[in-house]
Amino acid sequence: MNGFLTKIKGDKAIWFVVFMLSILSFLVVYSATGTLAYRKQGGDVTHYMLFHGMLLFFGLLAMYIAHLLKYTLYSRIFQILYVVAIILLVATLFYGLNFNNAKRSLPLPFNFTFQTFDFAKLALIGYLARVLSKKRKDLNDFKTVFLHLFLPVALVCSLILPSNLSTAALVFLTSIILIFIGRVSLLKIGYIILISILGLGVFFGILSLLPVENQGRLSTWKERIEEFGKDSPENNYQLVQSKIAIATGGVFGKMPGNSTQRNFLPHPYSDFIYAIIVEEYGLTGGVVVLFLYLILLYRAIRIVTKVPNNFGVFLAIGLSLSLVLQALVNMMVAVGLVPVTGQPLPMVSMGGTSVIFTGITIGILLSVSRQVDEEKEKLLKQAVTDEK
């Protein structure tokens, strides 16, 4: 065990958060997929446990590999990955698997799928971090901000939007916050937001003029917003079941494996997994999970204050924000603060591509932390040498 601990570098608190979320994920997914197993696997409850365990293993492996690479090398890598992400998003629009009028993934061998927006989100954040660090002196020029920051964000979000409105909105929000942290003026950001709202309005206007069969996800978006605004059990089935799970959890919960709402909640192992956590582990468990994500954000901020390189600063804050904002949205959906969005809980919900890219995201964050620690050790050794 000590030998393994010596091989992992970077912020130990982040490693602890990942370790705790992984254990929780394994337990809750095993419990939440019980009904699904009886419906699709003839009662074999170990099927999804083993599948999710394999995904968690590869996610942790990807994180470990990503944290070994020097973070400054990611600057050039993300420049290439951004172009690859655009190509994959376009390919998804034309050749993606159609599910509920949404094309979100590309087919892979052995019945696996690849959700391209997980890849695109990571690539965009890395690309923005590179631009913000490389063009620090030109950020007062609106043309530079528009061409090198806004257009890349708009392109990614517009390609994600037709199939996944909530992900496009989260990517846009994360990007805007990152651009703000990069000291782009509020006036320029205001122009960007105004242009985006106008573009979104035009998009929805065009969709509404098309025949119903060609409107894609528009009816689903309208339905979710309308249902959210109505205080009626018939119109809010998912939310009602989620609130029942949370309300019956009490302070300490029903204990692991004793959830009853997993039998009624749609997707209790992904979109509504936070409701199952609160039902089985109570308000205490729900608060602990929330604090784990806040610890992740806090440690990222601590890392940012010590990074000498601007790229590392923007990369660390952008990656941590993307994870924490997604986690907060998932939790807010479960408690009824926002309409149903379909966002998984990072490192906890059962999934394929999302688990792997969450691991890579945290691995890159740890890479930044590792370099900070190594620089600190070099300075300490140098100080000791100078004293001698």
URPE-V985234 format. One line per field, one symbol per residue. phi: phi as a letter, one per 40 degrees, with the letter a starting at -180 (. if undefined). psi: psi as a letter, one per 40 degrees, with the letter a starting at -180 (. if undefined). burial: b if it has 24 or more other ideal C-beta (glycine too) atoms within 12 Angstrom, else e. A space follows every 10 residues. Layout:
phi = ???
psi = ???
burial = ???
This chain:
phi = .cccccccbg ccccdcdccc cccdddcccd cccdcccccb bggcccdccc cccccccccc cccccccccc ccccdccccc cccccccccc ccccbcccbf gbbbabcbcg gcbbcccccc cccccccccc ccccbdcbcc ccccccccbc cdcccccccc ddbacccccc cccdcccccc ccgccccccc cccccccccc cccccccccc ddcbcgcdcc cccccccccb cbdccbdccc ccccdccccg cbgcgdgbcb cccbccfccb cbccccdccc bgdccccccd cccccdcccc cccdcbccbc cccccccccc cccccccccd cccccgcbcd bgcccdgbcc abcccccccc dccccccccc cccccccccc cccccccc
psi = dddddeehia hddddddddd dddddddddd ddedddddde ffegeedddd dddddddddd ddddddedhh dddddddddd dddddddddd ddddeihhhf fhheiiiiif eiihhddddd dddddddddd ddddfdeeee hddddddedd dddddddddd ddegdddddd dddddddddd defhiddddd dddddddddd ddddddddei ideeebeddd ddddddddeh ghddefdddd dddddddeda deieiheehd ededhhfeec dfdddddddd eadddddddd dddddddddd ddddeehehd dddddddddd dddddddddd ddddefdiih dfhihhedih icdddddddd dddddddddd dddddddddd ddddddd.
burial = eeeeeeebbb bebbbebbeb bbbbbbbbbb bbbbbbbeee eeeebeebbe bbbebbebbb ebbbebbebe bbebbebbbe bbeebbebbe ebbeebbeee ebbbbbeeee eeebbbbbbb bbbbbbbbbb bbbbbeeebe eeeebeebbb bbbbbbbbbb bbbbbbbbbb bbbbbbbbbb bbebeeebbe ebbebbeebb eebbeebeee eeeeebbbeb beebeeeeee eeeeebebbb bbbbbbbbbe eebbebebbb bbebbbbbbb bbbbbbbbbb bbeebbebbb ebbebbbebb bbbbebbebb bbbbbbbbbb bbbbbbbbbb bbbbbbebbb bbbbbbbbbb bbbbbbbbbb bbbbbbbbbb bbbeeeeeee eeeeeeee
